Amino acid sequence: MSYLKKIISIILLLLFTTYNISFAESLNLSGESAILIDWDTGQILYEKNPHIKLQPASTTKIMTGILAIEKGNMNDVATIDNEIVSLTDGSHIALEPGEQIKFEDLLNALLIESANDAALAIAKHISGNIDDFIKLMNDKAKEIGALNTNFVNPNGLTADNHVTTAYDLSLIAKYAMENDKFRQIVNNYTYTIPITNKKNEIRYLKSANKLLYSSQKINVDGQTVPIKYEGVNGIKTGYTVAAQNCLVASARKGEQGLIAVVLKANGREVFADIHKLLNYGFNNFQKINIASKDQFIDNIEINNGINPMVAGILKNDLTLSIPKDTIDKIDKKIYINDEIEAPIEKGQALGKVEYYLQDQLLGQVDIISTL
């Protein structure tokens, strides 16, 4: 029996209603590029120009932050040098040459205050020089799958060829938000840095991510609502003249987690865009367990065995975000491998099950032997 010929197709509903996982332009976003993904599965739920290369501004610091956590020691004390101060422009915490500051304080300054001098200080502390840290950033981007990203600095200030995409940023954000320390920091919007050898006053930091706290009002689809969004727990804003307003946001309500990215939006409309994306995700999708580990699929024929058949079961669970009320519209196709020969080992792959909605592949699970 050939792999292609032996296809058992179980259609749960033959006629689909019109369905698209992404409705281009239908959300009327200000941002030039945007994406919404399921935080847990990485499924793309909405996209608008997700692969165009744009300046990321301070959303760059998501990458700087995750490398700081992975490669730095929170209890270290970093010493600020003249290069860090001379290269600093834009947002900063007024670091001074010779100042000694705890590494963990620099990390919080990076992700909460969006301090550009903190980004440079982290880079030099970890790699010894900024160029080597930038190489780490680009290597990490490739490792994560952000293949259209190129960093040339650790803070996001405008520079030629310092670019990323909404899609790439969603991958970087998803990776970062899997880290407990990162999640804890970006869920805060205030932080205090104690006095140092150069500063005799406490530094009070506050995040520009108003989704976490602000009662200021914005217009979202004709309704006036606070910028603060229920369930938001991170992650990073950004602004330069070239990049305009950028924002990567994460939110969770119950079992549903979402990550939204908006690049090159106009002013506070970036917050409205994030509201629209998150509303769309929470209102229209639900997390469903589509397949269960050890679920029986079929008795599968084997050649040259004592027993002519072996029971095939699913290797693992498959939980996905799907549009609400579409669980009964999923098409399941079962593919069995060609010419399965004895002896068969327990857990041996025998084929796979693919799950479709309106001809779009949602996911797949291996079929394995029970022997």
Backbone torsions as a table, in degrees:
resi	resn	phi	psi	omega
1	MET	NA	132.6	-176.5
2	SER	-87.9	155.2	179.2
3	TYR	-58.2	-40.5	-177.7
4	LEU	-76.5	-33.6	-175.1
5	LYS	-76.8	-34.6	-177.3
6	LYS	-88.4	87.4	179.1
7	ILE	-123.7	114.5	176.0
8	ILE	-97.8	112.4	-175.8
9	SER	-108.3	115.5	179.6
10	ILE	-104.7	108.2	-177.6
11	ILE	-96.1	114.6	-179.7
12	LEU	-78.9	-27.1	172.5
13	LEU	-150.7	129.1	-172.8
14	LEU	-81.2	-35.7	-175.9
15	LEU	-108.9	117.7	179.5
16	PHE	-91.0	147.1	165.2
17	THR	-76.9	163.2	-178.6
18	THR	-62.3	127.8	-176.6
19	TYR	-142.8	135.1	173.3
20	ASN	-140.8	134.2	-179.8
21	ILE	-75.4	-17.3	179.2
22	SER	-138.1	122.9	179.6
23	PHE	-105.2	94.4	-173.9
24	ALA	-58.4	131.3	175.5
25	GLU	68.8	-6.9	-173.8
26	SER	-69.6	-19.1	-179.7
27	LEU	-88.3	-4.6	176.2
28	ASN	55.2	58.6	-177.4
29	LEU	-86.9	146.0	174.4
30	SER	-74.6	-36.3	-175.4
31	GLY	-64.3	145.6	179.8
32	GLU	-71.2	-28.1	-178.7
33	SER	-141.6	142.9	-178.5
34	ALA	-159.2	158.2	176.0
35	ILE	-155.2	150.0	173.5
36	LEU	-129.8	126.1	178.7
37	ILE	-127.0	157.3	169.9
38	ASP	-73.7	124.4	-176.0
39	TRP	-57.8	-39.7	-172.8
40	ASP	-85.3	-42.0	-174.4
41	THR	-97.2	-19.8	-176.0
42	GLY	80.0	3.0	178.7
43	GLN	-60.9	139.3	175.2
44	ILE	-84.9	120.8	-178.4
45	LEU	-101.7	-23.0	177.7
46	TYR	-158.6	146.3	176.9
47	GLU	-151.3	146.2	173.1
48	LYS	-139.8	112.3	-178.6
49	ASN	46.3	52.6	-170.3
50	PRO	-72.4	-15.2	-173.6
51	HIS	-111.8	7.8	177.1
52	ILE	-77.6	139.1	-177.1
53	LYS	-82.6	126.0	-178.5
54	LEU	-137.2	161.6	173.7
55	GLN	-69.4	133.9	-176.7
56	PRO	-93.9	-8.0	-175.2
57	ALA	51.3	-140.6	-172.4
58	SER	-77.5	-0.8	169.5
59	THR	-64.8	-15.8	170.6
60	THR	-51.2	-34.7	-173.2
61	LYS	-67.7	-12.6	172.1
62	ILE	-60.1	-45.7	179.0
63	MET	-67.4	-44.3	177.7
64	THR	-57.8	-41.0	-178.0
65	GLY	-66.5	-43.6	-177.8
66	ILE	-68.6	-35.9	176.0
67	LEU	-67.9	-36.5	177.0
68	ALA	-60.3	-41.4	-179.8
69	ILE	-70.5	-42.8	-176.1
70	GLU	-73.2	-31.7	-172.7
71	LYS	-114.1	-11.5	-177.6
72	GLY	-99.1	169.6	175.3
73	ASN	-115.4	118.8	-175.3
74	MET	-60.6	-25.1	-177.8
75	ASN	-90.7	-3.8	176.4
76	ASP	-62.7	156.3	171.0
77	VAL	-114.2	122.2	-179.8
78	ALA	-95.3	143.6	177.0
79	THR	-107.7	126.9	-176.4
80	ILE	-83.6	135.5	178.7
81	ASP	-114.7	176.6	-176.2
82	ASN	-63.3	-35.5	-178.6
83	GLU	-61.5	-43.3	-179.7
84	ILE	-59.3	-45.6	-178.2
85	VAL	-68.0	-42.7	-176.2
86	SER	-68.4	-29.2	-178.7
87	LEU	-86.8	-7.4	-174.0
88	THR	-78.2	131.7	174.5
89	ASP	-142.0	157.9	177.9
90	GLY	74.6	-148.0	-176.3
91	SER	-60.7	136.2	-178.3
92	HIS	-157.8	171.0	174.4
93	ILE	-116.5	22.7	174.0
94	ALA	58.2	46.5	173.4
95	LEU	-64.5	146.3	-177.4
96	GLU	-120.1	151.1	175.2
97	PRO	-57.0	133.8	-179.6
98	GLY	85.7	-6.0	-179.9
99	GLU	-71.6	138.5	177.0
100	GLN	-110.7	126.6	-172.9
101	ILE	-142.5	142.3	-178.2
102	LYS	-64.0	138.9	-178.3
103	PHE	-58.8	-40.7	179.8
104	GLU	-62.5	-33.4	176.2
105	ASP	-67.3	-38.0	176.4
106	LEU	-63.1	-41.1	-179.6
107	LEU	-62.9	-43.0	177.5
108	ASN	-67.5	-36.4	175.7
109	ALA	-63.9	-36.5	178.6
110	LEU	-63.4	-50.6	-170.2
111	LEU	-90.0	-22.9	-179.4
112	ILE	-100.1	-53.9	179.8
113	GLU	-83.7	-14.1	-176.7
114	SER	61.2	44.0	-175.2
115	ALA	-77.4	122.6	-179.5
116	ASN	-71.7	-32.7	177.4
117	ASP	-69.5	-32.7	176.3
118	ALA	-65.0	-37.3	178.2
119	ALA	-62.2	-44.6	179.0
120	LEU	-66.0	-39.3	180.0
121	ALA	-65.4	-40.5	177.1
122	ILE	-62.8	-44.4	-178.7
123	ALA	-59.7	-47.0	-177.9
124	LYS	-70.0	-35.2	-179.0
125	HIS	-67.1	-38.6	-177.9
126	ILE	-78.1	-46.9	-170.7
127	SER	-106.6	-8.9	-178.4
128	GLY	89.1	-30.2	174.9
129	ASN	-151.3	160.5	-172.3
130	ILE	-71.1	-38.1	-177.6
131	ASP	-61.7	-41.4	179.7
132	ASP	-66.9	-33.8	177.4
133	PHE	-67.9	-38.7	178.1
134	ILE	-61.6	-37.3	174.9
135	LYS	-61.3	-41.6	175.8
136	LEU	-58.6	-41.3	-179.7
137	MET	-60.8	-47.4	-177.9
138	ASN	-70.5	-35.6	175.7
139	ASP	-64.2	-41.5	-179.8
140	LYS	-66.6	-39.1	178.1
141	ALA	-58.2	-45.5	179.1
142	LYS	-64.1	-41.0	179.2
143	GLU	-59.9	-39.6	-178.9
144	ILE	-74.6	-24.2	-178.0
145	GLY	109.2	7.2	179.5
146	ALA	-84.7	79.3	-168.3
147	LEU	-84.9	-11.4	177.7
148	ASN	-106.5	25.0	-179.1
149	THR	-110.3	138.6	172.8
150	ASN	-143.1	119.5	178.6
151	PHE	-100.2	141.1	173.8
152	VAL	-123.1	-2.2	172.5
153	ASN	-153.2	164.8	-176.6
154	PRO	-91.8	0.9	-174.5
155	ASN	-118.1	-17.3	176.2
156	GLY	97.2	5.7	175.5
157	LEU	-61.5	147.4	-174.6
158	THR	-57.0	129.7	178.1
159	ALA	-155.9	148.7	177.4
160	ASP	-58.5	134.5	175.6
161	ASN	67.0	17.7	170.6
162	HIS	-95.0	94.2	-169.1
163	VAL	-140.1	158.2	170.5
164	THR	-153.3	-172.2	177.1
165	THR	-131.5	162.9	176.5
166	ALA	-60.5	-40.8	178.6
167	TYR	-61.4	-48.4	179.9
168	ASP	-61.0	-42.4	179.7
169	LEU	-63.5	-33.7	177.7
170	SER	-66.0	-36.7	176.7
171	LEU	-67.0	-43.9	179.8
172	ILE	-64.2	-42.9	179.6
173	ALA	-65.0	-42.6	178.2
174	LYS	-60.0	-43.9	178.1
175	TYR	-61.9	-47.1	-177.8
176	ALA	-63.0	-39.9	-175.6
177	MET	-75.1	-4.5	172.1
178	GLU	-81.4	-8.2	-178.6
179	ASN	-95.4	124.1	-176.2
180	ASP	-58.6	-45.0	-178.2
181	LYS	-64.0	-43.3	179.1
182	PHE	-61.9	-47.7	-180.0
183	ARG	-58.6	-41.7	-178.5
184	GLN	-62.7	-41.6	-178.2
185	ILE	-69.4	-48.7	-173.6
186	VAL	-74.7	-10.9	174.2
187	ASN	-80.4	-13.1	176.7
188	ASN	-92.5	154.6	174.9
189	TYR	-125.2	2.7	172.2
190	THR	-135.5	157.5	178.3
191	TYR	-163.8	148.8	176.8
192	THR	-121.8	136.2	175.7
193	ILE	-106.8	123.9	-178.1
194	PRO	-68.8	173.1	179.7
195	ILE	-61.3	153.0	178.3
196	THR	-125.7	-175.1	178.4
197	ASN	-66.9	-14.3	-179.2
198	LYS	-115.3	-13.7	-177.7
199	LYS	-126.1	124.5	-178.9
200	ASN	-100.2	11.2	175.2
201	GLU	-125.9	149.2	177.1
202	ILE	-69.3	138.3	173.3
203	ARG	-91.4	127.6	178.2
204	TYR	-105.6	119.1	-175.7
205	LEU	-105.9	150.4	176.0
206	LYS	-145.4	137.2	-178.0
207	SER	-76.2	149.2	172.8
208	ALA	-87.4	-0.4	179.3
209	ASN	-80.5	83.2	-174.8
210	LYS	-68.2	-10.6	174.7
211	LEU	-60.5	-22.3	-177.7
212	LEU	-82.1	-23.3	-167.8
213	TYR	-151.5	-18.6	-164.1
214	SER	-81.0	136.3	173.9
215	SER	-93.5	0.9	174.4
216	GLN	-58.5	149.1	-172.5
217	LYS	-100.2	145.6	173.2
218	ILE	-134.6	162.7	178.0
219	ASN	-98.5	121.1	178.1
220	VAL	-124.1	106.3	179.4
221	ASP	53.7	44.2	175.2
222	GLY	85.7	-2.4	178.4
223	GLN	-111.4	139.1	177.4
224	THR	-90.7	118.6	-175.8
225	VAL	-135.4	158.8	174.2
226	PRO	-66.7	151.7	175.9
227	ILE	-63.8	-37.4	179.1
228	LYS	-55.3	134.4	-176.8
229	TYR	-121.1	125.9	-179.3
230	GLU	-60.8	128.8	178.0
231	GLY	95.7	-12.0	179.4
232	VAL	-68.3	135.2	-179.7
233	ASN	-135.4	23.7	177.2
234	GLY	158.6	-175.8	4.3
235	ILE	-133.5	-46.8	-173.4
236	LYS	-157.0	134.9	174.1
237	THR	-97.5	171.3	174.1
238	GLY	-162.8	146.6	174.8
239	TYR	-154.2	131.7	161.3
240	THR	-142.6	166.8	178.2
241	VAL	-60.4	-41.8	-178.6
242	ALA	-70.8	-41.8	-175.7
243	ALA	-82.4	-22.1	-169.3
244	GLN	59.7	-153.9	-175.0
245	ASN	-88.7	128.7	-179.6
246	CYS	-125.4	148.2	-179.8
247	LEU	-156.2	130.1	170.9
248	VAL	-112.7	125.3	-175.6
249	ALA	-131.0	147.8	174.6
250	SER	-126.8	149.0	179.7
251	ALA	-152.1	151.7	177.4
252	ARG	-140.9	133.3	173.1
253	LYS	-132.0	113.5	-176.1
254	GLY	61.6	-129.3	-179.3
255	GLU	-87.6	-4.7	-176.2
256	GLN	-95.9	119.1	175.9
257	GLY	-117.3	140.8	-177.0
258	LEU	-133.5	149.5	170.5
259	ILE	-126.3	127.1	-178.8
260	ALA	-120.6	141.5	178.6
261	VAL	-130.0	132.8	173.4
262	VAL	-131.2	130.4	178.0
263	LEU	-121.2	142.8	173.8
264	LYS	57.6	59.6	176.6
265	ALA	-104.7	167.8	-177.3
266	ASN	-95.6	113.7	172.7
267	GLY	51.0	-137.0	-177.1
268	ARG	-73.0	-3.6	175.9
269	GLU	-64.1	-17.9	176.6
270	VAL	-62.2	-35.7	177.7
271	PHE	-70.4	-39.3	177.1
272	ALA	-63.1	-39.5	177.4
273	ASP	-59.9	-43.8	179.5
274	ILE	-64.6	-41.6	175.6
275	HIS	-56.1	-46.5	-177.8
276	LYS	-62.4	-42.5	-179.7
277	LEU	-65.4	-47.7	-179.1
278	LEU	-66.3	-40.8	176.7
279	ASN	-58.5	-44.0	179.7
280	TYR	-59.7	-45.3	-178.8
281	GLY	-66.1	-48.8	-177.1
282	PHE	-70.8	-32.3	-177.1
283	ASN	-80.9	-24.3	-169.7
284	ASN	-115.8	-10.6	-176.7
285	PHE	-124.8	155.1	175.4
286	GLN	-139.5	150.7	178.9
287	LYS	-86.6	122.8	-175.7
288	ILE	-129.1	138.8	171.6
289	ASN	-84.8	101.9	-174.4
290	ILE	-81.4	-33.3	-179.5
291	ALA	-137.5	149.7	-177.3
292	SER	-119.9	137.9	177.0
293	LYS	-56.0	138.7	178.9
294	ASP	72.9	6.6	176.9
295	GLN	-64.6	130.2	179.9
296	PHE	-70.8	134.3	179.7
297	ILE	-109.2	-51.0	-177.2
298	ASP	-171.6	158.9	166.6
299	ASN	-84.3	121.8	-169.3
300	ILE	-109.8	133.4	-177.7
301	GLU	-70.0	136.3	174.2
302	ILE	-126.2	152.1	-178.5
303	ASN	-97.9	140.1	171.9
304	ASN	64.5	30.3	178.9
305	GLY	-107.3	161.8	174.9
306	ILE	-61.9	-43.0	173.4
307	ASN	-102.8	135.5	-176.6
308	PRO	-77.0	-11.4	-175.7
309	MET	-134.0	154.9	172.7
310	VAL	-136.0	142.6	179.0
311	ALA	-75.1	130.6	176.9
312	GLY	-104.6	129.5	-180.0
313	ILE	-126.7	165.2	178.8
314	LEU	-77.7	140.5	-176.7
315	LYS	-72.9	-36.4	-176.0
316	ASN	-153.7	173.1	175.7
317	ASP	-72.3	159.3	171.0
318	LEU	-137.0	109.0	178.7
319	THR	-112.3	127.7	-174.9
320	LEU	-136.8	159.3	168.8
321	SER	-89.6	126.7	176.4
322	ILE	-132.9	157.7	176.3
323	PRO	-57.0	141.8	-178.9
324	LYS	-57.4	143.3	176.4
325	ASP	66.3	27.8	177.8
326	THR	-118.1	7.4	-177.6
327	ILE	-59.1	-32.8	-179.1
328	ASP	-83.7	5.1	-179.1
329	LYS	-111.3	14.6	-178.3
330	ILE	-88.3	133.7	177.9
331	ASP	-97.9	123.8	-179.8
332	LYS	-108.9	125.1	178.6
333	LYS	-118.3	131.7	-177.4
334	ILE	-110.6	125.0	179.4
335	TYR	-114.9	127.1	179.2
336	ILE	-108.0	136.6	-178.8
337	ASN	-61.3	153.5	-179.3
338	ASP	-77.1	134.5	170.2
339	GLU	49.6	71.4	178.2
340	ILE	-81.6	120.7	-173.8
341	GLU	-107.3	141.4	171.5
342	ALA	-71.2	153.6	1.4
343	PRO	-80.6	151.9	179.5
344	ILE	-108.0	132.6	178.0
345	GLU	-96.3	151.9	176.2
346	LYS	-62.1	131.7	-179.6
347	GLY	84.5	2.9	179.3
348	GLN	-68.1	138.0	179.4
349	ALA	-70.8	128.6	-179.2
350	LEU	-114.1	-13.9	-178.0
351	GLY	166.5	-154.2	-179.9
352	LYS	-155.9	160.4	172.4
353	VAL	-117.2	129.6	176.4
354	GLU	-109.2	143.4	-178.0
355	TYR	-119.0	127.3	-175.0
356	TYR	-124.3	149.1	168.0
357	LEU	-131.5	119.1	-174.1
358	GLN	47.0	51.9	176.9
359	ASP	66.7	8.0	176.9
360	GLN	-99.9	125.4	-179.7
361	LEU	-69.4	122.0	178.7
362	LEU	-90.8	-37.1	-177.5
363	GLY	174.4	175.5	179.8
364	GLN	-148.7	156.5	179.2
365	VAL	-135.9	137.7	177.5
366	ASP	-70.0	146.7	169.8
367	ILE	-97.3	130.3	-179.1
368	ILE	-125.9	163.7	-178.9
369	SER	-80.8	148.3	175.2
370	THR	-88.6	-12.3	-177.3
371	LEU	-65.0	NA	NA
